[in-house]
Amino acid sequence: MGILSQLLIFHLLWAALVFCQYEDYDFEDEYGGEPDHQLPYYFNPNTQAEVPRFPFPVECARECFCPPAFPLSMYCDHRKLKTIPNIPSHVQQLYLQNNNIEAVPAGPFTNVTFVREINLSYNKIKFHMIDHGIFAKLSNLVQLHLQHNELEEFPFPLPSSLERLLLGFNKISQLPGNALEGLPNVTMLDLCNNLLDDSVFKGKPFSNMKNLMQLNLCNNKLQTMPPDLPPSLRHLSLENNSISHIPENYFSRLPQIVALRMSHNNLQNIPPNTFNLPNLLELNLGHNKLKQVFYIPRSLQHLYIEGNEIENINVTLMCPTLDPLNIHQLTYIRVDQNKLTSPISTYAFFCFPLIRTIYYGEQNVTVSRSTQLRTPVFRRFLTPEEFQEAEDNRETLNQETEEDHEAEDSYFHPYY
């Protein structure tokens, strides 16, 4: 009995030591600093709380690749697949982009429970070849890529768990009234490069999307501003449409807008306080038909008004008052391809003390020819390194081409 008692006491002390070890564990010890040494990595399925136990190595479709370092992902992209392979039940990320897939049947998804992301972009999928309700059954799906396919209709129904939906570069012309009603968690919706016109707004499809933060509607056939957008919106992309007018007070319901892109439309006049937005950082109205400038908010940092018909930059319209305690944050203006004959007034530097670059480029002074202002690019606050570079290579510094700005004119990256 004495030996048993001693063993019992030793066992209790050991258990107490282990318990105290977990009680004192601090996550900062693991994630807050550099480890003393790198331990070899072993996959532990128990670390994935939402995923059931499964054998290692994990099951994988023979047409695909399931890397041991990412056991919850299955890579089937760029393999000339015409059909979707059977998907193991544990898969959370499924990559099927850049194939020749034409249909999305229910069969391969029979046992799928935990999938969170599906990428079916760059395929040949048509709406009528998607089994009805196949996506709606995936209750954990967060992100769905269907851009660059042949969808003629919006692929509903979809699961309420969805947060990011990418449908750009399809042939969608209608948004059924109930298509977006069951998507309260969507924060990003990309519908660029489709066939949408103003008729899609009759059912106010976006009004109930209370968490929508980014909406891409560029390269469609819109003639009016989309009505009843949710106040949560921060990024709005409307480039390459035929919008000719912004209703007065349109943005009063959208106080969170950070970036607005409306280049390549038919805008002619801007109501005085249209862009009186407290959080606006980027405004792109290039390649419209504007004849004069407009008020810009103090928060704005980048302004693009190239490719318009502006003959004179009236700084007073842009900046009616000076407030030393609340200065304008503008740092960059692009005004090339207008009808300017002289640089912007020096008064601009009182209104915009942080201005760093004004890109004048070539100006369309007459119909038959373009001309270049004496200062195609104005820069200030150069660092010593930048100044030396400008002195060594003045021509390169002062000649910016249209290609230099292609990235700036592209629509929002479909990840917010």
C-alpha positions as CSV (number, residue, x, y, z in Angstrom):
1,M,0.0,0.0,0.0
2,G,2.9,2.3,0.7
3,I,4.3,2.0,-2.8
4,L,0.8,2.5,-4.3
5,S,0.2,5.6,-2.2
6,Q,3.5,7.1,-3.3
7,L,2.7,6.3,-7.0
8,L,-0.7,8.0,-6.5
9,I,0.8,11.1,-5.0
10,F,3.4,11.3,-7.8
11,H,0.7,10.9,-10.4
12,L,-1.4,13.7,-8.8
13,L,1.7,16.0,-8.7
14,W,2.4,15.3,-12.4
15,A,-1.2,16.0,-13.4
16,A,-1.1,19.3,-11.4
17,L,2.1,20.3,-13.2
18,V,0.6,19.6,-16.6
19,F,-2.6,21.5,-15.7
20,C,-0.5,24.5,-14.5
21,Q,1.4,24.4,-17.8
22,Y,-1.7,25.0,-19.9
23,E,-3.1,27.5,-17.4
24,D,0.0,29.7,-17.8
25,Y,0.2,29.4,-21.6
26,D,0.4,32.7,-23.3
27,F,-0.2,33.0,-27.1
28,E,2.2,36.0,-27.2
29,D,5.0,33.6,-26.4
30,E,4.2,31.8,-29.7
31,Y,3.1,34.6,-32.0
32,G,4.6,37.7,-30.4
33,G,8.3,37.1,-31.0
34,E,10.9,35.2,-32.9
35,P,11.3,31.5,-31.9
36,D,14.6,30.3,-30.6
37,H,14.6,27.4,-33.1
38,Q,12.4,26.1,-35.9
39,L,10.6,22.9,-35.1
40,P,9.7,20.5,-38.0
41,Y,6.1,21.0,-39.2
42,Y,3.6,18.1,-38.7
43,F,0.0,18.4,-39.7
44,N,-2.3,17.9,-36.8
45,P,-6.0,17.5,-37.9
46,N,-7.2,18.4,-34.4
47,T,-6.1,22.0,-34.9
48,Q,-9.0,22.5,-37.4
49,A,-11.9,22.7,-35.0
50,E,-14.5,22.8,-37.7
51,V,-13.2,19.9,-39.7
52,P,-13.7,16.3,-38.6
53,R,-10.8,13.9,-38.2
54,F,-9.5,12.3,-41.4
55,P,-6.6,10.1,-42.2
56,F,-3.2,11.4,-43.3
57,P,-2.3,11.6,-46.1
58,V,-5.7,13.1,-47.0
59,E,-7.9,11.9,-49.8
60,C,-7.5,13.8,-53.1
61,A,-9.1,13.5,-56.6
62,R,-6.7,11.8,-59.0
63,E,-7.0,14.7,-61.5
64,C,-5.9,17.2,-58.8
65,F,-3.2,18.0,-56.3
66,C,-3.6,18.2,-52.6
67,P,-0.3,19.5,-51.0
68,P,0.6,18.1,-47.6
69,A,1.3,21.6,-46.3
70,F,-2.3,22.7,-47.2
71,P,-4.4,19.5,-46.6
72,L,-7.7,21.4,-46.8
73,S,-7.0,22.7,-50.3
74,M,-7.5,20.9,-53.6
75,Y,-5.8,22.3,-56.7
76,C,-7.4,21.3,-60.0
77,D,-6.6,24.4,-62.0
78,H,-5.0,24.6,-65.5
79,R,-5.6,20.9,-66.2
80,K,-7.9,21.0,-69.3
81,L,-10.7,19.4,-67.2
82,K,-14.1,19.2,-68.8
83,T,-15.9,18.0,-65.7
84,I,-15.6,18.6,-62.0
85,P,-14.0,15.7,-60.2
86,N,-15.5,14.2,-57.0
87,I,-14.6,16.5,-54.0
88,P,-13.6,14.9,-50.7
89,S,-15.7,15.9,-47.7
90,H,-12.8,17.7,-45.8
91,V,-11.9,20.2,-48.6
92,Q,-12.3,23.8,-47.7
93,Q,-10.6,25.5,-50.7
94,L,-11.4,24.2,-54.2
95,Y,-9.5,25.6,-57.2
96,L,-10.9,24.8,-60.6
97,Q,-10.1,27.9,-62.6
98,N,-8.7,27.9,-66.2
99,N,-10.2,24.6,-67.4
100,N,-12.9,23.7,-70.0
101,I,-15.7,23.0,-67.5
102,E,-19.2,23.6,-68.9
103,A,-21.5,22.4,-66.1
104,V,-21.7,22.3,-62.3
105,P,-23.7,19.1,-61.4
106,A,-24.7,18.1,-57.9
107,G,-22.8,14.8,-58.1
108,P,-19.2,15.9,-57.2
109,F,-20.6,18.0,-54.3
110,T,-22.5,15.1,-52.7
111,N,-20.3,14.8,-49.6
112,V,-19.0,18.4,-49.5
113,T,-19.8,20.0,-46.1
114,F,-17.0,22.4,-45.2
115,V,-16.0,24.1,-48.4
116,R,-15.4,27.8,-47.9
117,E,-14.0,28.9,-51.3
118,I,-14.7,27.7,-54.8
119,N,-12.9,29.2,-57.8
120,L,-14.5,28.3,-61.1
121,S,-13.3,31.3,-63.1
122,Y,-12.0,31.1,-66.7
123,N,-14.3,28.2,-67.7
124,K,-17.2,27.8,-70.1
125,I,-20.1,27.5,-67.6
126,K,-23.6,28.5,-68.6
127,F,-26.4,29.3,-66.2
128,H,-28.7,26.4,-67.3
129,M,-25.8,24.0,-66.8
130,I,-25.7,24.7,-63.1
131,D,-27.8,22.3,-61.1
132,H,-30.5,24.3,-59.3
133,G,-29.6,25.0,-55.6
134,I,-26.2,23.3,-55.8
135,F,-24.4,26.4,-54.3
136,A,-27.2,27.1,-51.8
137,K,-26.5,23.8,-50.1
138,L,-23.0,24.8,-49.2
139,S,-23.7,26.4,-45.9
140,N,-20.1,27.4,-45.2
141,L,-19.3,28.9,-48.5
142,V,-17.7,32.3,-48.1
143,Q,-16.1,33.1,-51.5
144,L,-17.3,32.1,-55.0
145,H,-15.4,32.9,-58.2
146,L,-17.4,32.6,-61.5
147,Q,-15.8,35.4,-63.5
148,H,-14.8,34.8,-67.1
149,N,-17.5,32.2,-67.9
150,E,-20.6,32.3,-70.2
151,L,-23.3,33.0,-67.6
152,E,-26.4,34.6,-69.1
153,E,-28.2,34.9,-65.8
154,F,-27.4,35.5,-62.2
155,P,-26.5,32.1,-60.5
156,F,-29.1,32.1,-57.7
157,P,-30.0,30.7,-55.2
158,L,-26.8,31.2,-53.2
159,P,-26.0,30.4,-49.6
160,S,-26.5,33.2,-47.0
161,S,-23.0,32.6,-45.7
162,L,-21.5,34.1,-48.9
163,E,-19.3,37.2,-48.4
164,R,-17.5,37.7,-51.7
165,L,-19.1,37.0,-55.1
166,L,-17.2,37.5,-58.4
167,L,-19.3,37.4,-61.6
168,G,-17.3,39.7,-63.9
169,F,-16.8,39.0,-67.6
170,N,-20.0,37.1,-68.2
171,K,-23.2,37.8,-70.2
172,I,-25.5,38.6,-67.4
173,S,-28.2,41.0,-68.4
174,Q,-30.8,40.7,-65.6
175,L,-30.8,40.6,-61.8
176,P,-34.0,38.9,-60.6
177,G,-35.7,40.7,-57.8
178,N,-35.0,38.0,-55.2
179,A,-31.5,37.1,-56.4
180,L,-29.7,39.2,-53.8
181,E,-32.3,39.1,-51.0
182,G,-30.8,36.1,-49.2
183,L,-27.2,37.4,-49.2
184,P,-27.0,39.6,-46.1
185,N,-23.3,38.9,-45.5
186,V,-21.9,39.9,-48.9
187,T,-19.3,42.6,-48.6
188,M,-17.9,42.5,-52.2
189,L,-19.9,42.0,-55.4
190,D,-18.2,42.2,-58.8
191,L,-20.5,42.5,-61.8
192,C,-18.1,44.3,-64.2
193,N,-18.0,43.5,-67.9
194,N,-21.6,42.1,-68.3
195,L,-24.7,43.3,-70.2
196,L,-26.5,45.1,-67.3
197,D,-28.7,48.1,-68.2
198,D,-30.9,50.4,-66.1
199,S,-33.8,47.9,-66.1
200,V,-31.9,45.9,-63.4
201,F,-32.6,48.7,-60.9
202,K,-36.4,48.3,-61.0
203,G,-36.4,45.8,-58.2
204,K,-33.8,47.7,-56.1
205,P,-31.5,44.7,-55.9
206,F,-28.8,46.2,-53.7
207,S,-31.0,47.9,-51.1
208,N,-31.0,45.0,-48.6
209,M,-27.3,44.2,-48.8
210,K,-26.6,45.8,-45.4
211,N,-22.9,44.8,-45.3
212,L,-21.9,45.5,-48.9
213,M,-18.7,47.5,-49.0
214,Q,-17.5,47.1,-52.6
215,L,-19.7,47.1,-55.7
216,N,-18.2,46.8,-59.2
217,L,-20.5,47.7,-62.1
218,C,-17.9,48.9,-64.6
219,N,-18.2,48.0,-68.3
220,N,-21.9,47.6,-68.5
221,K,-24.7,49.5,-70.3
222,L,-25.9,51.8,-67.4
223,Q,-27.2,55.3,-68.2
224,T,-28.2,56.4,-64.7
225,M,-26.6,56.1,-61.2
226,P,-27.7,52.9,-59.4
227,P,-30.4,53.8,-56.8
228,D,-30.9,52.7,-53.2
229,L,-27.3,51.6,-52.6
230,P,-26.7,50.6,-48.9
231,P,-25.0,53.2,-46.7
232,S,-22.3,50.6,-45.9
233,L,-20.7,51.0,-49.3
234,R,-17.1,52.2,-49.5
235,H,-15.9,51.4,-53.0
236,L,-18.1,52.1,-56.1
237,S,-16.8,51.3,-59.6
238,L,-18.9,52.6,-62.5
239,E,-16.3,53.1,-65.3
240,N,-17.1,52.6,-68.9
241,N,-20.9,53.1,-68.9
242,S,-23.0,55.8,-70.4
243,I,-24.0,57.8,-67.2
244,S,-24.6,61.4,-68.0
245,H,-25.8,62.8,-64.7
246,I,-25.3,62.5,-61.0
247,P,-28.5,63.5,-59.1
248,E,-28.1,66.2,-56.5
249,N,-27.6,64.8,-53.0
250,Y,-27.0,61.4,-54.5
251,F,-24.2,60.6,-52.1
252,S,-25.8,61.9,-49.0
253,R,-26.9,58.3,-48.2
254,L,-23.4,57.0,-48.8
255,P,-21.3,58.7,-46.2
256,Q,-18.7,55.9,-46.0
257,I,-17.5,56.1,-49.7
258,V,-13.7,56.0,-49.8
259,A,-13.2,55.5,-53.6
260,L,-15.4,56.4,-56.5
261,R,-14.4,55.6,-60.1
262,M,-16.6,56.9,-62.9
263,S,-14.1,57.4,-65.8
264,H,-15.3,56.9,-69.4
265,N,-18.9,58.0,-69.0
266,N,-20.8,61.0,-70.4
267,L,-20.8,63.3,-67.4
268,Q,-21.1,67.0,-68.3
269,N,-22.0,68.9,-65.2
270,I,-21.4,68.1,-61.5
271,P,-23.8,69.7,-58.9
272,P,-21.9,71.9,-56.5
273,N,-21.7,69.7,-53.4
274,T,-22.0,66.3,-55.0
275,F,-18.7,65.0,-53.5
276,N,-19.1,66.5,-50.1
277,L,-18.1,63.2,-48.5
278,P,-16.1,63.1,-45.3
279,N,-14.1,59.9,-46.1
280,L,-13.5,60.1,-49.9
281,L,-9.8,59.4,-50.7
282,E,-9.9,58.7,-54.5
283,L,-12.1,60.3,-57.2
284,N,-11.7,59.3,-60.8
285,L,-13.8,61.2,-63.4
286,G,-11.4,61.0,-66.3
287,H,-12.6,60.7,-69.9
288,N,-16.0,62.4,-69.5
289,K,-17.3,65.7,-70.9
290,L,-16.7,68.0,-68.0
291,K,-16.1,71.7,-68.7
292,Q,-15.3,72.9,-65.3
293,V,-14.0,71.6,-61.9
294,F,-16.1,71.2,-58.8
295,Y,-15.9,71.2,-55.0
296,I,-13.7,68.4,-53.6
297,P,-13.7,67.3,-49.9
298,R,-10.8,67.9,-47.6
299,S,-10.2,64.2,-47.2
300,L,-9.5,63.6,-51.0
301,Q,-6.0,62.6,-51.8
302,H,-6.0,61.6,-55.5
303,L,-8.1,63.3,-58.2
304,Y,-8.2,62.2,-61.8
305,I,-10.0,64.5,-64.3
306,E,-7.9,63.8,-67.4
307,G,-9.6,63.5,-70.8
308,N,-12.3,66.1,-70.3
309,E,-13.0,69.6,-71.9
310,I,-11.8,71.8,-69.0
311,E,-10.2,75.0,-70.2
312,N,-9.5,76.6,-66.8
313,I,-9.0,75.1,-63.3
314,N,-10.9,77.4,-61.0
315,V,-9.3,76.6,-57.7
316,T,-11.9,78.6,-55.8
317,L,-14.6,76.2,-56.9
318,M,-12.5,73.3,-55.6
319,C,-11.6,75.0,-52.4
320,P,-14.0,77.8,-51.4
321,T,-12.5,78.4,-48.0
322,L,-9.1,78.0,-46.2
323,D,-8.9,76.4,-42.8
324,P,-5.4,76.1,-41.3
325,L,-6.7,73.6,-38.7
326,N,-8.4,71.4,-41.3
327,I,-6.3,71.4,-44.4
328,H,-7.0,69.6,-47.7
329,Q,-5.2,66.3,-48.0
330,L,-4.9,66.4,-51.9
331,T,-1.5,65.1,-53.0
332,Y,-2.0,64.2,-56.7
333,I,-4.0,65.7,-59.6
334,R,-4.1,64.4,-63.2
335,V,-5.4,66.9,-65.7
336,D,-3.9,65.9,-69.1
337,Q,-5.9,65.7,-72.3
338,N,-8.0,68.7,-71.4
339,K,-8.0,72.2,-73.0
340,L,-5.7,74.0,-70.5
341,T,-3.5,76.7,-71.9
342,S,-1.8,77.6,-68.6
343,P,-0.8,75.8,-65.4
344,I,-3.0,75.8,-62.4
345,S,-3.0,79.1,-60.3
346,T,-0.4,79.2,-57.5
347,Y,-3.4,79.8,-55.2
348,A,-3.8,76.1,-55.3
349,F,-0.8,75.6,-53.1
350,F,-2.5,77.6,-50.3
351,C,-5.6,75.4,-50.6
352,F,-3.7,72.2,-51.1
353,P,-0.5,72.5,-49.1
354,L,0.2,68.8,-49.4
355,I,0.0,68.7,-53.2
356,R,3.0,66.7,-54.6
357,T,2.3,66.1,-58.3
358,I,0.2,67.8,-61.0
359,Y,0.3,65.8,-64.2
360,Y,-0.4,68.1,-67.2
361,G,0.8,65.9,-70.0
362,E,-0.6,66.9,-73.5
363,Q,-3.6,69.3,-73.8
364,N,-6.2,69.2,-76.6
365,V,-6.2,72.9,-77.2
366,T,-7.6,72.7,-80.7
367,V,-9.4,69.9,-82.6
368,S,-6.6,69.4,-85.1
369,R,-3.6,69.3,-82.7
370,S,-2.6,68.7,-79.2
371,T,0.0,70.8,-77.3
372,Q,2.1,70.4,-74.2
373,L,2.3,72.9,-71.4
374,R,5.7,74.2,-70.5
375,T,5.6,72.0,-67.4
376,P,4.0,68.7,-68.3
377,V,4.7,67.4,-64.7
378,F,4.9,69.6,-61.6
379,R,6.5,68.0,-58.6
380,R,7.3,69.3,-55.2
381,F,8.7,68.1,-51.9
382,L,11.3,65.9,-53.7
383,T,13.6,64.0,-51.5
384,P,17.4,64.5,-52.2
385,E,17.4,61.2,-54.0
386,E,14.4,62.1,-56.1
387,F,15.9,65.5,-56.9
388,Q,19.2,63.9,-58.0
389,E,17.3,61.5,-60.2
390,A,15.4,64.4,-61.8
391,E,18.6,66.2,-62.5
392,D,20.2,63.1,-64.0
393,N,17.2,62.1,-66.1
394,R,15.0,65.1,-66.7
395,E,13.3,63.9,-69.8
396,T,12.2,60.6,-68.3
397,L,10.9,62.4,-65.3
398,N,8.9,65.0,-67.3
399,Q,7.3,62.7,-69.9
400,E,4.7,60.4,-68.6
401,T,2.7,58.3,-71.2
402,E,-0.8,57.0,-71.2
403,E,0.6,53.5,-70.5
404,D,2.0,54.7,-67.2
405,H,-1.5,55.2,-66.0
406,E,-3.2,52.1,-67.3
407,A,-3.1,50.5,-63.9
408,E,-4.7,53.5,-62.3
409,D,-7.6,53.4,-64.8
410,S,-8.4,49.7,-64.2
411,Y,-11.4,48.8,-62.1
412,F,-11.1,47.9,-58.5
413,H,-9.3,44.7,-57.8
414,P,-12.0,42.2,-56.8
415,Y,-10.7,41.7,-53.4
416,Y,-11.4,44.3,-50.7
